[in-house]
Amino acid sequence: MNLKQSLAALAAAATFSVAASAEELSVAATPVPHAEILEFVKPALAEQGVELDVKVFTDYIQPNIQVDQKRMDANFFQHQPYLDEFNAGRGTELVTVTGVHVEPFGAYSSKIDSLEDLEDGAVVAIPNDPTNGGRALLLLQKAGLITLEDASKITATPRDIADNPKDLDFKELEAATLPRILNQVDVALINTNYALEAGLNPTEDALVIEGSDSPYVNILVARPDNKDSEAMKKLAAALNSDAVKAFIMDNYEGAVVPAF
């Protein structure tokens, strides 16, 4: 074997060694923007010896169950109030690793161009999980359409409405279905990831939208037993990098806002 062949063999062996020692990290995520952001950081993590396996889910329940049951290492789809409510309701002990971005929550309609045009008795669809339903009601309160008994209750439901001058008819539905029934109601309060998937532009199409001061930062979530692993630390650092900040700002035009 000549020198050139020897060097080639050494390079191949080194490549094999890196690949063989790569640590796999599986992350459950909703499609937009979470899975897209994870796919963006995948090459950088590979260079650090972490093989990122992204599994896409379209609901808000299974990603947490998969992590709790150790079928997945982490998830990226939710905010802290939702995680707190899930842990309390399910008896799980999932934990936050790092915050990444905010998706300002908005109200959408295919029938009216302004909330001022909302008629008495109009049908308003909101998410049926406590934290996102409460988030929707808080936004409507901020817009002056309703008043809640507790003006800051993040898990408010329609039963907590103290004043509803337009006698709005609230329908509580699974968050993922709201874009699909938009033409069947007068207004729907939709999480930004589902709005983006449906082709809506939150900064242009929303009748009212949360400000950049929203407390609902989307987080990377893991378990107590793996939250401090080296692979998880590398993923958290990648998600909080300048490259990801630029990716978010370039691709989502204000519909997704970096939180770091």
N, C-alpha and C positions, 0 to 999 in steps of 0.2 A: 504494500500500500504506500503510495507516494504522499508527500506532505499535503498536497491539495486534497487528496482523498481523506487523509487523516483529519484535517480541519473540518471537512464537510461532515464526517462521521461524528466529530465532537459537537458540532452545531446541532446536528439532528438529535444527538443524545440529550443535549441541554434542553432542546425544545420539548422532547418527550418527557423529561424530568419535570419541567414547569407544568406541562399539561397534566401529568400524573398527580402532581401535588396540589393542583388547583382545588380549592374548597368550593363546593356547590352551595349556593344560597337560594332557596326558593321563596318567592314573594308573590302573594295574591294581590291583585289590583283590579280596579275598574278601568275600562278602556281609555277614557279621555278625562284628564290629561295624565293620569297616574301611570298607566302602562307605557304611554309614550315617553314620559320622563325616565322611567326605568330602562327602557330600551336605549335611550340616549346615553345613559351612563354605563351600559353594559361593556362597551369596548375598553373604557378606562379601568373598570374593575377587573377585566380579564388580564390587563397588563399588571395588576397587583396580585394576581393569583386567585381571584374570586370569579367563579363561573355563576353568573346570575341567571336563574330560571324564572321567568315571569309567566304566571298563570292568570288569565283574564277571567274575571267574574262580572256578572251583570246585576248582582243584588248586593245588599248591605249586610246579609246575615252569614252566608257561607264563608267569606274571607276570615271572619273572626273564629268561627267554629273550626275551620281547617288549621289555623294556627294553634288554637287551644288544644286540639287533639294531636298536635305534632305531625300533621300531614304536610304542613307548610312551615317555613321558618319565620316568616313575617308577613305583614300586609301593609298596603298603602292605599287608602281610600276614604278614610274617615277623619272627623275632627274630635277633639277631646271631650266635648259634652256627649257626643254619641257613644264614645268608648266608655265613659263613666256610666252612662245609662245601661249599656250592654253588660258591663261587668256586674253591675248591681242586680240586673234582672236575670242573668244567666249563671251567676255564681262563678264567673271566670276571673282570672287575675292577670289579664293582658296589660302590658305596660307601654308607655310612650318611649320611643328611642330618640326621635328628633322631630321638630316641626319643619315643614317644607314650604307650603304655599297656602294662600287663601283663594277660594273661589267665591266671589261675591254672589250671594243668593238673590234671585230675581223673580218678579211677577211678569207673566207673559199672557198674551191674548191674541187670538186670530179674529176677534170680533170688534174690539175697540182699540183706539189709538192713545187713549189717556185714561187714567183711573177716574178722572172727573166725569167721564162718559158712562161710568158704571151705574146701571139702573137699580132701583130698589128691587130686592129679591133676587139679585144676580147670583149665579152659582159659582162658587170659588173652590177650586180643588187645592188641597194641601197634602203634604206627605203624612202618612199614617203612623210613622214612628215618632215617639215623644219629642226627641230633640229637634229633628228637622221640622216637625209640625209646629213646635213652639217657636222655632226660628222664623217660620213663615208668618205666624201671628204677630210676632214682634215687629216684623217688617211692615205688615199692614197697619199696625198701631202707629209706627213711625210715620206712615203715609197719611195718618189721620182718619182712617176708615173705621177703626174699632178702638175700644179702650179695654184693657185687661184689668182684672181685679188686682193682680200684682204686676205692675208695669215692667218688671225685670225677670219674670219667671221664664226660664229658658225651656221648660218642659210644659208650657201652657197648652191646653187643648181648647176647642171651641166652648167647652163647658166653663172655662175660666174667663169668658168674655163678659164684661160688665155692661158695656154699651155698644150697640150695633145699630146705628141710626139708619142704615140702608137695608136692614134686615137681610143681610147677606146669608146665603144658604151654603154652608160649608160641607164639602165632601172630603173625607179622609181616605186617601188611596195610597197604594204602594208607590214610593218615590219613582221607581223606574218606569212606571206606566204613565206618568203625568204628561210627557211630551206627546204620547200617542193619543191621548184623549183631549188634547188642547182644543180641537174644533168642536168638542161636545160640551164644553163649559164656557163661562164668560171670562174667567181668569184662572190661571194655574200658577202656583208657586213652585218653581222647579230648581233643583240643585244644578249648579253650573256644569258639572260633568255630564249630566243627562241632557242638558240644554245643548251643549257642544256636540254630543253624539247625534242629536236630532237636527243639526244644521242651523241652530239658532245662534245669533251673535249677541251675547249678553250686553255688551256695551252699546249696541244699536237697537236691539229688539225688546229689551226689558222695559216695562212701563215704570218700574221702580226697582232699584237695586241697592244692595248694601254698599256702604262706603269702604274705603281701604282700612278703616279702623275695626273691621269685623273681628270678633274674638274667635271665629271658627277656623283656626289654622288646621290644615290637613297634615296628618302626622304619619310617620313610620312607626309601626306597632310590632312588638315581639312578645316573648314570654320572659319571666324573670330568669329562667335558666339559660337563655341564649342572648339576652339583650346586650351583654357586654363582650360577646365573642369578637375576635379580631375581624372576621368577615363582616359582622354587623356594623362595627365601627367604621370600616372602610366604606360600606354602603352609605352610612349616615353622612360621612365626610363628603362623599361624592354628591349626595343630594343637596348638600349645603355649599356647593362649590360655586365659584364665579361662572363656570361654564354652564351650570344648570340655571343660574340666574339669568344669563344671557339667552339661553334656550327658551325659557318661559316668556321673557319679555319680547323676544323676536317672533314667537309662534302663536301667542294667545292674545296679544294686543289689548291687554287690560282685563280680559275675561278671567285670567289667572294671574295672581300677584305674588311674587316671592315674599316669604315671611322671614327671611334671614338677611 
